Amino acid sequence: MSGCNRVEEEQSRRRQAEREAAEREAQRPVCARCGTKFTDERWQQAAQSSWRGEWIRLCGPCAKEAADRAEAERVVRRRAEEAERAAAEAPAVKPPSRFGIGRRR
């Protein structure tokens, strides 16, 4: 009878492991943008992160795309600010008259 008990115990352990795996999969997050389930690695990264932002709800590829887009926007904004600063610091130059000659008296 001990052989039957071992088989039953093994089957019970297998069923328990399957239930736990199914519960874990039911809790696995999905990307807010594309709907792809997170990989184990991405899930762990999101769970360990102390920074909570839009990227936390995104899968790896969508998070990278969002970060790249944010960086591109920062570069554009920084260049615009630098151009404004340069224009403000440039010496005021009087534009030439319409006819290219100075005013005569």
DAGI-V122796 format. One record per residue. N is the residue number from 1. RES is the residue in one small letter. PHI is phi as a letter, one per 30 degrees, with the letter a starting at -180 (none if undefined). PSI is psi in whole degrees, 0 to 359 (* if undefined). OMEGA is omega in whole degrees, 0 to 359 (NA if undefined). Layout:
n/res/phi/psi/omega
N/RES/PHI/PSI/OMEGA
N/RES/PHI/PSI/OMEGA
This chain:
n/res/phi/psi/omega
1/m/none/334/182
2/s/d/331/176
3/g/d/320/178
4/c/d/320/180
5/n/d/320/178
6/r/d/318/179
7/v/d/315/179
8/e/d/319/178
9/e/d/317/179
10/e/d/317/178
11/q/d/320/178
12/s/d/316/178
13/r/d/318/180
14/r/d/315/179
15/r/d/319/178
16/q/d/317/179
17/a/d/321/178
18/e/d/318/178
19/r/d/315/180
20/e/d/320/178
21/a/d/319/179
22/a/d/320/178
23/e/d/319/179
24/r/d/316/179
25/e/d/325/179
26/a/d/333/180
27/q/c/348/183
28/r/d/128/179
29/p/d/157/175
30/v/b/153/182
31/c/d/133/179
32/a/d/340/182
33/r/c/308/188
34/c/c/348/177
35/g/i/2/179
36/t/d/139/176
37/k/d/142/177
38/f/d/145/170
39/t/d/164/177
40/d/e/319/180
41/e/d/313/181
42/r/d/321/179
43/w/d/316/180
44/q/d/318/178
45/q/e/314/181
46/a/d/320/181
47/a/d/327/183
48/q/d/346/184
49/s/d/138/176
50/s/c/347/180
51/w/c/121/180
52/r/c/113/179
53/g/b/189/181
54/e/e/321/186
55/w/d/334/184
56/i/d/336/181
57/r/c/9/184
58/l/c/149/175
59/c/d/172/182
60/g/e/305/181
61/p/d/320/180
62/c/d/324/177
63/a/d/318/178
64/k/d/317/179
65/e/d/317/179
66/a/d/319/179
67/a/d/318/178
68/d/d/318/179
69/r/d/317/179
70/a/d/320/178
71/e/d/318/178
72/a/d/319/178
73/e/d/321/178
74/r/d/319/180
75/v/d/314/180
76/v/d/315/180
77/r/d/316/180
78/r/d/319/179
79/r/d/321/178
80/a/d/319/179
81/e/d/319/178
82/e/d/320/179
83/a/d/319/178
84/e/d/317/180
85/r/d/317/180
86/a/d/321/179
87/a/d/322/180
88/a/d/329/182
89/e/d/346/182
90/a/d/142/179
91/p/d/143/180
92/a/d/120/180
93/v/c/126/179
94/k/d/125/180
95/p/d/148/178
96/p/d/157/179
97/s/d/168/182
98/r/e/328/187
99/f/c/4/176
100/g/i/7/178
101/i/b/156/179
102/g/d/170/180
103/r/d/133/181
104/r/c/149/178
105/r/c/*/NA
